């Protein structure tokens, strides 16, 4: 385009250059030197003879203004050329000559004639195009519109090249649309707004989408893309919402109705996991549809509407349904379905994701309450009136199993989401702290059997090795961490530890110290001071007894005498048992105790 413009400008300067050459040709300069004087010019004679210098001065040419007749004549020529372009005969035209003619019309103040004439010519041509398109059948209508649209764009590009000077000057100064944009507006008015074309085009586009959604027949996505992007281009010229008005709004309204019907039927006929897979498939199909022929601006609106109709509108059913709802999926540990549900809820809205986390917390609480109820019911069946659990080790193992199960669900299905993890911990805390005394008692009994080295009695047939023991101790610390009243656990654990140490029932002092170090890491050194003091007393007592056995006095004694074992306990470290008074029979009291 710039090359054509430069060529035209060069052609316009040809006449001026010829005139300057004529002036130079008529000017003759003699070889005599020239002298100037007041009032005129004179020549001085030289040694070779008198020579004179001659000047020819011509007056300025008068500016010739183009009259209406000449302007009409030039416009007629341009109109014929534009019609040839519409008829696909542009190869025989001289674009430089056409550019110069348009340039002269604008230069001589006939830009309005040129602009209106071009607009009128385009309107006449598009009227014929609209008539031909309107006569097409529904099967051919979409293809015919797209073909005429492509031809019109090519034609307007060629006309724009000819009228480039008018666009830069006349259209800009008079705040008019440039020629190419004006051609798009005229196409919109004549074709897409035609009463026999516009409604049919809209119905045809919606029917194509409906056919593809119902999987009835494949559609020509390339043709759909051309037609829809045509609407976008025609509306972008003057910010008219053509695409939104003629397609997007009715398309979204029909989409809403379609998925409302489909979701209602699907929830009645399929279980939730199958429904979730169907929703996932539908979302992928719609995203594919946007990628291949819908405009990108429709994607967000479309996806949000589908998520609202398929997920948000049925969130309560998806969570509470007995046919594979969220609670059932958690109970049955269906991690893939849980993950799919969580992803769909999360993408739909943050509020739904929070609602799903709250449902997780509620389910964990309910599962914990059911666990306690089952064990207390077992007490009643065995005629136990106590609120304590008859099988504390089994109860604690069930808590650990429940914790492991739902923690895995949080890590896999919720992908370790902080809010979900917080809600899960709240559910476990509720279970552990419903009766802190009961939980602490079960935990202490569990640890007591574990650290005695006898395994877990009836719950396991094999002994626990060192590696497995550390994992079990970590699990015990996990439950301990949820306890609010840790002092209850400390008192109970101190009693159990004292029994193991004084009765020499501990399988490994290293394992005992290992657990105490874990307690210290959780609660600080003050929490374990007394427990560590108990081990210190045992070491001191052993050292003293070893010294005593090595002494001479001990070796002099007869081996028939009973062996003496003395353990020195620091007051305050060890629990003080409540010993009932010993009431001896009278005969025993008088026979032995009286002598002392």
C-alpha positions as CSV (number, residue, x, y, z in Angstrom):
1,X,0.0,0.0,0.0
2,X,2.8,2.4,0.9
3,X,4.5,1.6,-2.5
4,X,1.4,2.4,-4.4
5,X,1.0,5.7,-2.5
6,X,4.6,6.7,-3.2
7,X,4.1,5.8,-6.9
8,X,1.0,8.0,-7.1
9,X,2.7,10.9,-5.4
10,X,5.5,10.7,-7.9
11,X,3.0,10.7,-10.8
12,X,1.4,13.9,-9.4
13,X,4.8,15.7,-9.4
14,X,5.5,14.9,-13.1
15,X,3.7,18.0,-14.5
16,X,5.4,20.4,-12.1
17,X,8.8,19.0,-13.1
18,X,8.1,19.5,-16.8
19,X,7.1,23.1,-16.2
20,X,10.4,23.8,-14.3
21,X,12.4,22.3,-17.2
22,X,10.7,24.6,-19.7
23,X,11.7,27.6,-17.6
24,X,15.3,26.4,-17.5
25,X,15.3,25.8,-21.3
26,X,14.3,29.3,-22.0
27,X,16.9,30.9,-19.8
28,X,20.1,31.6,-21.7
29,X,23.2,32.8,-19.9
30,X,26.0,34.4,-21.9
31,X,29.7,34.2,-21.1
32,X,29.9,37.9,-20.3
33,X,30.2,38.9,-16.7
34,X,27.1,40.6,-15.3
35,X,27.0,43.9,-13.6
36,X,24.1,45.2,-11.6
37,X,23.0,48.8,-11.4
38,X,20.3,50.8,-9.7
39,X,17.1,50.4,-11.6
40,X,17.9,47.4,-13.8
41,X,20.4,45.1,-15.4
42,X,23.4,45.9,-17.7
43,X,26.2,44.1,-19.4
44,X,29.9,45.0,-19.5
45,X,31.9,44.5,-22.7
46,X,34.9,42.2,-22.6
47,X,38.0,41.8,-24.6
48,X,36.5,39.3,-27.0
49,X,33.5,41.4,-27.9
50,X,30.2,42.4,-26.5
51,X,28.1,39.5,-25.2
52,X,24.7,39.9,-23.5
53,X,22.7,37.7,-20.9
54,X,19.1,37.1,-21.7
55,X,16.3,36.3,-19.1
56,X,12.8,35.0,-19.8
57,X,10.5,35.4,-16.8
58,X,7.1,33.8,-17.1
59,X,4.2,34.6,-14.7
60,X,2.8,32.0,-12.2
61,X,0.3,29.6,-13.6
62,X,-3.2,30.1,-12.2
63,X,-4.5,27.2,-10.0
64,X,-7.2,25.2,-11.8
65,X,-10.0,24.0,-9.6
66,X,-11.7,20.7,-10.5
67,X,-15.4,21.4,-11.3
68,X,-18.4,19.2,-10.6
69,X,-18.4,17.8,-14.1
70,X,-14.8,16.7,-14.0
71,X,-15.4,15.2,-10.5
72,X,-18.4,13.2,-11.7
73,X,-16.4,11.9,-14.6
74,X,-13.6,10.7,-12.4
75,X,-16.0,9.1,-10.0
76,X,-17.8,7.3,-12.8
77,X,-14.4,5.8,-13.7
78,X,-13.8,4.8,-10.1
79,X,-17.2,3.3,-9.8
80,X,-16.7,1.2,-12.8
81,X,-13.4,0.0,-11.4
82,X,-15.0,-0.9,-8.0
83,X,-17.7,-2.8,-9.8
84,X,-15.0,-4.7,-11.7
85,X,-13.4,-5.6,-8.3
86,X,-16.7,-6.9,-7.1
87,X,-16.9,-9.0,-10.3
88,X,-13.5,-10.4,-9.6
89,X,-11.9,-8.7,-12.6
90,X,-9.3,-6.7,-10.7
91,X,-6.3,-8.0,-12.6
92,X,-7.0,-5.7,-15.6
93,X,-7.1,-2.6,-13.5
94,X,-4.3,0.0,-12.9
95,X,-4.3,0.6,-9.2
96,X,-1.8,3.5,-9.5
97,X,-4.2,5.3,-11.9
98,X,-7.2,4.6,-9.6
99,X,-5.3,5.8,-6.6
100,X,-4.4,9.1,-8.4
101,X,-8.0,9.6,-9.4
102,X,-9.2,9.1,-5.8
103,X,-6.4,11.4,-4.6
104,X,-7.4,14.2,-7.0
105,X,-11.0,14.0,-5.9
106,X,-10.1,14.3,-2.3
107,X,-7.5,17.0,-3.0
108,X,-10.0,19.1,-4.9
109,X,-12.6,18.9,-2.1
110,X,-14.7,16.2,-3.6
111,X,-14.2,13.7,-0.8
112,X,-17.8,13.6,0.2
113,X,-18.8,12.7,-3.4
114,X,-16.3,9.9,-3.3
115,X,-17.2,8.5,0.1
116,X,-20.9,8.6,-0.5
117,X,-20.5,7.1,-3.9
118,X,-18.4,4.2,-2.6
119,X,-21.0,3.6,0.2
120,X,-23.8,3.6,-2.3
121,X,-22.1,1.2,-4.6
122,X,-21.3,-1.2,-1.8
123,X,-25.0,-1.1,-0.6
124,X,-26.3,-1.8,-4.1
125,X,-23.9,-4.7,-4.5
126,X,-24.7,-6.2,-1.0
127,X,-28.4,-6.0,-1.7
128,X,-28.0,-8.4,-4.6
129,X,-25.8,-10.6,-2.4
130,X,-28.4,-10.7,0.4
131,X,-31.1,-11.7,-2.1
132,X,-29.0,-14.6,-3.4
133,X,-28.2,-15.8,0.2
134,X,-31.8,-15.5,1.3
135,X,-32.8,-17.8,-1.6
136,X,-30.5,-20.6,-0.4
137,X,-31.8,-23.6,1.5
138,X,-31.1,-24.2,5.1
139,X,-28.6,-26.9,4.3
140,X,-26.6,-24.5,2.1
141,X,-27.2,-21.2,4.0
142,X,-24.3,-21.4,6.3
143,X,-21.8,-22.2,3.6
144,X,-23.2,-19.5,1.3
145,X,-22.9,-16.8,4.0
146,X,-19.3,-17.8,4.8
147,X,-18.4,-17.8,1.1
148,X,-19.9,-14.3,0.5
149,X,-18.2,-13.1,3.7
150,X,-14.8,-14.2,2.5
151,X,-15.3,-12.6,-0.9
152,X,-16.5,-9.3,0.7
153,X,-13.5,-9.0,2.9
154,X,-11.1,-9.6,0.0
155,X,-13.0,-7.0,-2.1
156,X,-13.0,-4.4,0.7
157,X,-9.2,-4.8,1.2
158,X,-8.6,-4.0,-2.5
159,X,-11.0,-1.0,-2.4
160,X,-9.2,0.2,0.8
161,X,-5.9,0.2,-1.1
162,X,-7.3,2.5,-3.8
163,X,-8.9,4.9,-1.3
164,X,-6.1,5.0,1.2
165,X,-5.6,8.7,0.9
166,X,-9.3,9.3,1.5
167,X,-9.1,7.2,4.7
168,X,-6.1,9.2,6.0
169,X,-7.5,12.6,5.3
170,X,-11.2,13.0,4.6
171,X,-12.5,10.1,6.8
172,X,-10.3,11.1,9.7
173,X,-11.1,14.8,9.5
174,X,-14.8,14.2,9.2
175,X,-15.0,11.5,11.8
176,X,-16.3,8.9,9.4
177,X,-15.6,5.1,9.3
178,X,-12.7,4.1,7.1
179,X,-13.7,2.3,3.9
180,X,-13.0,-1.2,5.1
181,X,-15.0,-0.7,8.4
182,X,-17.8,1.0,6.5
183,X,-17.9,-2.1,4.2
184,X,-18.3,-4.4,7.3
185,X,-21.1,-2.2,8.7
186,X,-22.9,-2.4,5.3
187,X,-22.5,-6.2,5.2
188,X,-24.0,-6.4,8.7
189,X,-27.0,-4.2,7.8
190,X,-27.6,-5.9,4.4
191,X,-26.9,-9.6,5.2
192,X,-26.9,-10.5,8.9
193,X,-29.7,-8.1,9.8
194,X,-31.8,-9.3,6.8
195,X,-35.2,-10.5,7.9
196,X,-34.9,-13.7,5.9
197,X,-31.3,-14.4,6.8
198,X,-30.6,-13.3,10.4
199,X,-33.2,-15.5,12.2
200,X,-32.4,-18.5,10.0
201,X,-28.7,-18.1,10.7
202,X,-29.2,-18.0,14.4
203,X,-31.5,-21.1,14.4
204,X,-29.1,-22.9,12.2
205,X,-26.1,-22.2,14.5
206,X,-28.0,-23.3,17.6
207,X,-29.3,-26.4,15.9
208,X,-25.7,-27.4,14.9
209,X,-24.6,-27.1,18.6
210,X,-27.6,-29.1,19.7
211,X,-26.9,-31.8,17.2
212,X,-23.3,-32.1,18.4
213,X,-24.3,-32.2,22.1
214,X,-26.8,-34.9,21.5
215,X,-24.2,-36.8,19.6
216,X,-26.6,-37.3,16.7
217,X,-24.2,-36.3,13.9
218,X,-20.9,-34.6,13.4
219,X,-20.9,-30.9,12.4
220,X,-18.5,-28.9,10.2
221,X,-16.6,-27.1,12.9
222,X,-14.6,-25.0,10.4
223,X,-17.8,-23.6,8.9
224,X,-19.2,-22.9,12.4
225,X,-16.0,-21.1,13.4
226,X,-16.1,-18.9,10.3
227,X,-19.7,-18.0,10.8
228,X,-19.3,-17.2,14.5
229,X,-16.1,-15.2,14.1
230,X,-17.8,-13.3,11.3
231,X,-20.4,-12.1,13.9
232,X,-17.6,-11.1,16.2
233,X,-15.8,-9.1,13.4
234,X,-19.0,-7.4,12.3
235,X,-19.7,-6.3,15.9
236,X,-16.2,-5.1,16.7
237,X,-16.3,-2.3,14.1
238,X,-18.4,0.0,16.2
239,X,-18.6,-2.0,19.5
240,X,-22.0,-3.5,18.6
241,X,-22.7,-6.6,20.5
242,X,-23.7,-8.6,17.4
243,X,-22.1,-11.9,18.5
244,X,-23.6,-11.6,22.0
245,X,-27.1,-10.6,20.8
246,X,-27.4,-12.9,17.8
247,X,-25.8,-16.0,19.2
248,X,-24.3,-16.0,22.7
249,X,-27.3,-15.1,24.7
250,X,-29.7,-17.6,23.1
251,X,-26.9,-20.1,23.1
252,X,-26.4,-19.8,26.8
253,X,-30.1,-19.8,27.5
254,X,-30.5,-23.1,25.6
255,X,-27.4,-24.5,27.3
256,X,-28.9,-23.8,30.7
257,X,-32.2,-25.6,29.8
258,X,-30.3,-28.5,28.3
259,X,-28.2,-29.2,31.3
260,X,-31.1,-28.7,33.7
261,X,-33.0,-31.5,32.0
262,X,-30.0,-33.8,31.7
263,X,-28.8,-33.4,35.3
264,X,-32.3,-34.1,36.7
265,X,-32.6,-37.3,34.7
266,X,-29.0,-38.4,35.4
267,X,-29.3,-38.1,39.2
268,X,-32.4,-40.2,39.2
269,X,-31.0,-43.0,37.0
270,X,-27.3,-43.2,37.9
271,X,-25.2,-43.2,41.1
272,X,-23.1,-40.2,42.0
273,X,-19.7,-41.6,40.8
274,X,-21.2,-42.2,37.3
275,X,-22.9,-38.8,37.4
276,X,-19.5,-37.1,38.3
277,X,-17.8,-38.8,35.4
278,X,-20.6,-37.6,33.1
279,X,-20.2,-34.0,34.4
280,X,-16.4,-34.3,33.8
281,X,-17.0,-35.5,30.2
282,X,-19.5,-32.7,29.5
283,X,-17.1,-30.0,30.8
284,X,-14.4,-31.4,28.5
285,X,-16.7,-31.4,25.5
286,X,-17.7,-27.8,26.1
287,X,-14.1,-26.7,26.5
288,X,-13.3,-28.5,23.2
289,X,-16.3,-26.7,21.6
290,X,-14.9,-23.3,22.7
291,X,-11.5,-24.2,21.4
292,X,-12.7,-25.3,17.9
293,X,-15.4,-22.8,17.0
294,X,-16.9,-20.7,19.8
295,X,-15.3,-17.4,20.5
296,X,-12.9,-17.3,23.5
297,X,-15.1,-14.7,25.3
298,X,-17.8,-17.3,25.7
299,X,-15.7,-19.8,27.6
300,X,-15.9,-18.4,31.1
301,X,-19.7,-17.8,30.9
302,X,-20.3,-21.2,29.4
303,X,-18.2,-23.2,31.9
304,X,-19.6,-21.3,34.9
305,X,-23.2,-21.9,33.8
306,X,-22.5,-25.6,33.3
307,X,-20.9,-25.9,36.7
308,X,-23.8,-24.1,38.3
309,X,-26.4,-26.3,36.7
310,X,-24.6,-29.7,37.1
311,X,-22.8,-29.2,40.4
312,X,-23.8,-26.2,42.5
313,X,-27.5,-26.8,42.0
314,X,-27.2,-30.4,43.2
315,X,-24.4,-30.0,45.8
316,X,-26.5,-31.2,48.7
317,X,-27.6,-34.4,46.9
318,X,-24.1,-35.1,45.8
319,X,-22.9,-34.9,49.4
320,X,-25.8,-36.7,51.2
321,X,-27.0,-39.2,48.6
322,X,-27.2,-42.8,49.6
323,X,-26.4,-43.8,46.0
324,X,-22.6,-43.0,46.2
325,X,-22.7,-39.6,47.7
326,X,-19.8,-37.9,49.5
327,X,-20.4,-39.6,52.8
328,X,-20.7,-43.0,51.2
329,X,-17.6,-42.5,49.2
330,X,-15.7,-41.6,52.3
331,X,-17.0,-44.6,54.2
332,X,-16.1,-46.9,51.3
333,X,-12.8,-45.2,50.8
334,X,-13.4,-44.6,47.0
335,X,-10.5,-42.2,46.6
336,X,-10.8,-41.7,42.8
337,X,-14.4,-40.7,43.0
338,X,-13.7,-38.5,46.0
339,X,-10.9,-36.7,44.1
340,X,-13.1,-36.2,41.1
341,X,-15.9,-34.7,43.3
342,X,-13.5,-32.4,45.1
343,X,-11.9,-31.1,41.9
344,X,-15.4,-30.4,40.4
345,X,-16.5,-28.6,43.6
346,X,-13.3,-26.6,43.9
347,X,-13.5,-25.4,40.3
348,X,-17.1,-24.4,40.7
349,X,-16.7,-22.1,43.6
350,X,-14.6,-21.7,46.8
351,X,-17.8,-21.8,48.9
352,X,-18.6,-25.3,47.6
353,X,-15.0,-26.5,48.4
354,X,-15.4,-25.2,52.0
355,X,-18.8,-26.9,52.2
356,X,-17.2,-30.2,51.1
357,X,-14.5,-29.8,53.8
358,X,-17.2,-29.2,56.4
359,X,-18.9,-32.4,55.3
360,X,-15.6,-34.2,55.8
361,X,-15.4,-32.9,59.4
362,X,-19.0,-33.9,60.1
363,X,-18.4,-37.4,58.7
364,X,-15.3,-37.9,60.8
365,X,-17.2,-36.8,63.9
366,X,-20.1,-39.1,63.1
367,X,-17.7,-42.0,62.5
368,X,-16.0,-41.4,65.9
369,X,-19.3,-41.2,67.7
370,X,-20.4,-44.5,66.1
371,X,-17.1,-46.1,67.2
372,X,-17.6,-45.0,70.8
373,X,-21.3,-46.1,70.7
374,X,-20.3,-49.6,69.4
375,X,-17.8,-50.2,72.1
376,X,-20.1,-48.9,74.9
377,X,-22.8,-51.1,73.5
378,X,-20.4,-54.1,73.8
379,X,-20.0,-53.1,77.5
380,X,-23.8,-53.3,78.1
381,X,-23.9,-56.7,76.4
382,X,-21.3,-57.9,78.8
383,X,-23.2,-56.3,81.8
384,X,-20.5,-53.7,82.4
385,X,-21.9,-50.5,83.9
386,X,-18.5,-48.6,83.7
387,X,-18.1,-45.9,81.0
388,X,-14.6,-47.3,80.3
389,X,-14.0,-49.4,77.2
390,X,-13.7,-53.1,77.9
391,X,-11.1,-53.5,75.1
392,X,-9.0,-50.3,75.3
393,X,-6.3,-51.6,72.9
394,X,-8.9,-52.5,70.3
395,X,-10.6,-49.2,70.7
396,X,-7.4,-47.2,70.3
397,X,-6.4,-49.3,67.2
398,X,-9.8,-48.4,65.7
399,X,-9.1,-44.7,66.3
400,X,-5.7,-45.1,64.5
401,X,-7.4,-47.0,61.6
402,X,-10.0,-44.2,61.3
403,X,-7.3,-41.5,61.5
404,X,-5.2,-43.3,58.8
405,X,-8.2,-43.8,56.5
406,X,-9.4,-40.2,56.5
407,X,-6.0,-38.7,56.5
408,X,-5.3,-40.6,53.3
409,X,-8.5,-39.2,51.9
410,X,-7.4,-35.7,52.7
411,X,-4.0,-36.2,51.2
412,X,-5.2,-37.9,48.0
413,X,-8.7,-36.6,47.3
414,X,-8.3,-33.1,48.8
415,X,-4.6,-32.9,47.7
416,X,-3.5,-31.9,51.1
417,X,-5.7,-28.8,51.2
418,X,-5.0,-26.8,54.4
419,X,-8.7,-26.1,55.1
420,X,-9.7,-29.8,54.6
421,X,-6.8,-30.9,56.8
422,X,-7.9,-28.5,59.5
423,X,-11.5,-29.8,59.4
424,X,-10.3,-33.4,59.5
425,X,-8.2,-32.7,62.6
426,X,-11.2,-31.0,64.2
427,X,-13.2,-34.2,63.7
428,X,-10.5,-36.4,65.3
429,X,-10.2,-33.9,68.2
430,X,-13.9,-34.2,68.8
431,X,-13.6,-38.0,69.0
432,X,-10.5,-38.0,71.2
433,X,-11.8,-35.3,73.6
434,X,-15.4,-36.5,74.0
435,X,-14.1,-38.3,77.1
436,X,-10.4,-37.4,77.7
437,X,-10.2,-39.8,80.6
438,X,-11.3,-42.7,78.5
439,X,-9.0,-41.9,75.6
440,X,-6.0,-41.4,77.9
441,X,-6.7,-44.7,79.6
442,X,-6.9,-46.6,76.3
443,X,-3.7,-44.9,75.1
444,X,-1.8,-45.9,78.3
445,X,-3.0,-49.5,78.1
446,X,-2.0,-49.6,74.4
447,X,1.5,-48.3,75.3
448,X,1.8,-50.6,78.3
449,X,1.2,-53.7,76.2
450,X,3.4,-52.5,73.5
451,X,6.4,-51.7,75.8
452,X,6.0,-54.9,77.8
453,X,7.2,-56.7,74.7
454,X,4.3,-59.2,74.7
455,X,2.8,-57.7,71.5
456,X,-0.8,-56.6,71.6
457,X,-2.1,-59.9,73.0
458,X,-5.3,-61.0,71.3
459,X,-5.1,-58.3,68.6
460,X,-1.9,-59.5,67.0
461,X,-0.2,-62.9,66.9
462,X,3.3,-61.7,66.1
463,X,5.7,-59.8,68.3
464,X,6.6,-56.2,67.3
465,X,10.1,-55.7,66.0
466,X,12.2,-52.5,66.6
467,X,11.3,-50.8,63.3
468,X,7.6,-51.5,63.8
469,X,7.8,-50.4,67.4
470,X,9.0,-47.0,66.5
471,X,6.1,-46.6,64.0
472,X,3.6,-47.6,66.7
473,X,5.1,-45.1,69.1
474,X,4.7,-42.4,66.5
475,X,1.0,-43.4,66.1
476,X,0.6,-43.1,69.9
477,X,2.1,-39.7,69.9
478,X,-0.3,-38.7,67.1
479,X,-3.3,-39.5,69.3
480,X,-1.6,-37.9,72.3
481,X,-1.2,-34.7,70.3
482,X,-5.0,-34.4,69.9
483,X,-5.6,-34.7,73.7
484,X,-6.5,-31.4,75.3
485,X,-6.0,-32.6,79.0
486,X,-2.5,-34.0,78.7
487,X,-2.1,-34.1,82.5
488,X,-4.6,-36.9,82.7
489,X,-2.4,-39.0,80.3
490,X,0.7,-38.0,82.4
491,X,-0.7,-39.4,85.6
492,X,-2.0,-42.6,84.0
493,X,1.3,-43.2,82.1
494,X,3.3,-42.6,85.3
495,X,1.4,-45.3,87.1
496,X,1.9,-47.8,84.2
497,X,5.5,-46.9,83.9
498,X,6.2,-47.4,87.6
499,X,4.6,-50.8,87.5
500,X,6.8,-51.8,84.6
501,X,9.9,-50.5,86.2
502,X,9.3,-51.8,89.7
503,X,8.1,-55.2,88.4
504,X,10.9,-55.4,85.8
505,X,8.2,-55.9,83.1
506,X,9.6,-53.5,80.6
507,X,10.9,-55.2,77.4
508,X,13.4,-52.5,76.6
509,X,14.6,-49.5,78.5
510,X,15.7,-48.0,75.2
511,X,12.2,-48.1,73.9
512,X,10.9,-46.5,77.1
513,X,13.4,-43.7,76.8
514,X,12.6,-43.3,73.1
515,X,8.9,-42.7,73.9
516,X,9.8,-40.3,76.7
517,X,12.0,-38.3,74.2
518,X,9.0,-38.1,71.9
519,X,6.9,-36.7,74.7
520,X,9.6,-34.2,75.5
521,X,9.6,-33.0,71.9
522,X,5.9,-32.5,72.0
523,X,5.4,-30.9,75.5
524,X,8.9,-29.7,76.6
525,X,11.3,-31.0,79.2
526,X,9.2,-30.0,82.2
527,X,6.5,-32.5,81.1
528,X,8.9,-35.4,81.3
529,X,11.1,-34.4,84.3
530,X,9.4,-36.9,86.7
531,X,9.5,-39.7,84.1
532,X,13.2,-39.2,83.5
533,X,13.7,-39.0,87.3
534,X,12.1,-42.5,87.7
535,X,14.7,-43.9,85.3
536,X,17.4,-42.1,87.2
537,X,16.2,-43.7,90.4
538,X,16.3,-47.2,88.8
539,X,19.9,-46.6,87.6
540,X,21.0,-45.4,91.1
541,X,19.3,-48.3,92.8
542,X,20.9,-50.8,90.5
543,X,24.3,-49.3,91.1
544,X,23.9,-49.4,94.9
545,X,22.7,-53.0,94.8
546,X,25.6,-54.1,92.6
547,X,28.0,-52.5,95.1
548,X,26.3,-54.2,98.0
549,X,26.5,-57.6,96.3
550,X,30.2,-57.1,95.8
551,X,30.8,-56.3,99.5
552,X,32.4,-58.8,101.9
553,X,29.5,-58.8,104.3
554,X,27.2,-60.0,101.6
555,X,29.5,-62.8,100.5
556,X,29.7,-64.1,104.1
557,X,26.0,-64.8,104.2
558,X,24.6,-68.2,103.5
559,X,23.1,-68.7,100.0
560,X,20.1,-70.2,101.6
561,X,18.9,-66.9,102.8
562,X,16.3,-65.0,100.7
563,X,17.8,-62.4,98.2
564,X,17.4,-58.8,99.1
565,X,16.3,-56.3,96.5
566,X,16.2,-52.6,97.5
567,X,15.0,-49.8,95.2
568,X,15.4,-46.2,96.3
569,X,12.7,-43.9,95.1
570,X,12.8,-40.1,95.0
571,X,9.8,-38.6,96.6
572,X,7.7,-36.6,94.1
573,X,8.9,-38.6,91.1
574,X,6.9,-41.7,91.7
575,X,3.2,-42.1,92.1
576,X,2.1,-42.7,95.7
577,X,-0.3,-45.6,95.8
578,X,-3.2,-45.4,98.2
579,X,-2.6,-48.4,100.5
580,X,-5.6,-49.5,102.7
581,X,-4.8,-50.1,106.4
582,X,-3.9,-53.7,107.3
583,X,-6.2,-55.1,110.1
584,X,-4.5,-58.2,111.5
585,X,-6.5,-60.8,113.4
586,X,-6.2,-60.5,117.2
587,X,-4.2,-63.7,117.7
588,X,-1.7,-62.7,115.1
589,X,-1.5,-59.2,116.4
590,X,-0.9,-60.3,120.0
591,X,1.5,-63.2,119.1
592,X,3.9,-61.3,116.9
593,X,3.3,-57.6,116.7
594,X,3.0,-57.2,120.5
595,X,6.6,-58.4,121.0
596,X,7.8,-55.5,118.9
